[in-house]
Amino acid sequence: MSDLQTILDGIHEELSPRRGEGKVATYIPELAKVDPRKFGMAIAAVDGSTYRAGDAEEPFSIQSISKVFMLTLALGKAGEGIWTRVGREPSGSAFNSIVQLEHEAGIPRNPFINAGAIAVTDIVMAGHAPREAIGELLRFVRYLADDDTITIDDKVAKSESQTGYRNAALANFMRAYGNLTHPVEHVLGVYFHQCALAMSCVQLAKAGLFLAARGGNPLTGHNVVSARRAKRINALMLTCGHYDGSGDFAYRVGLPGKSGVGGGILAVAPGIGSIAVWSPGLNKVGNSQLGSIALEMLAARTGWSVFGA
Ligand SMILES: NC(=O)CC[C@H](N)C(=O)O
């Protein structure tokens, strides 16, 4: 598939003059320090080959992309029982919105908005001290990417805990409704650390490969989840992975995807491969501006959209 490398290089070259577009997230002060002109792309294909372009090897803050890995862990732990604590519908509102929580009795719409992810974190923590839950996630991500060099950026975690008033509000609100079982500070501590996972596009594409390969990782031979579970996680990524921009992403790209305010996006082409892109500038709804365009170009040039070429 050397054609694929040509396609990737072409997209990178065409978009390079636009590096720096969008707005870098500043509400987490540590993220505001990132060079807005960074731009990387990587593909891990189910046949074991990998492709990369630009800043594909440089670790960045994966932020909300970690919600996919935490959801996978929570499903492994509590199975379909998690759906009494969190819904499976798109929210149609911002990633950090609180409005629906009161109308909907403290049950967040889906696991990929902040409130839903905080509930999922609480599920993963069952029987664990916060430090152990963070360790479990780090081990899981290293196992998925087959890469023990992946770390958590403590500076980012600290920066976020110092300014995470909205997340504290969401967590307290859910706790008031009985939808958090651990102390709010403990759940938030784990949540901020998971968001601060630092991974490169190459590491992220490899970590997401199980979602493209019916739940197994062709690089390591590990069976991560069942094919049915991988399919369901992909469905949630497609419908909820880009907050109130999820419909637009499905329309333009047509792949399950999950974005983060660090400017990363993980996308899945089922049966083909997993794609990670990174460009820190965000669009109005908090998704990577150039990253979304790069994925739109890639899907158009490869015919990988799940809705047909
Ligand atoms: N959209 C995101 O990536 C949000 C994650 C970020 N850590 C937050 O909680 O605000």
The ligand as an ORCA input file, in Angstrom:
! r2SCAN-3c Opt
* xyz 0 1
  N     -12.675     18.134     24.718
  C     -11.700     17.778     25.507
  O     -10.678     17.272     25.080
  C     -11.906     18.139     26.940
  C     -10.939     17.460     27.858
  C     -10.420     18.390     28.900
  N      -9.456     17.692     29.703
  C     -11.551     18.907     29.761
  O     -11.973     18.215     30.623
  O     -12.012     20.010     29.595
*
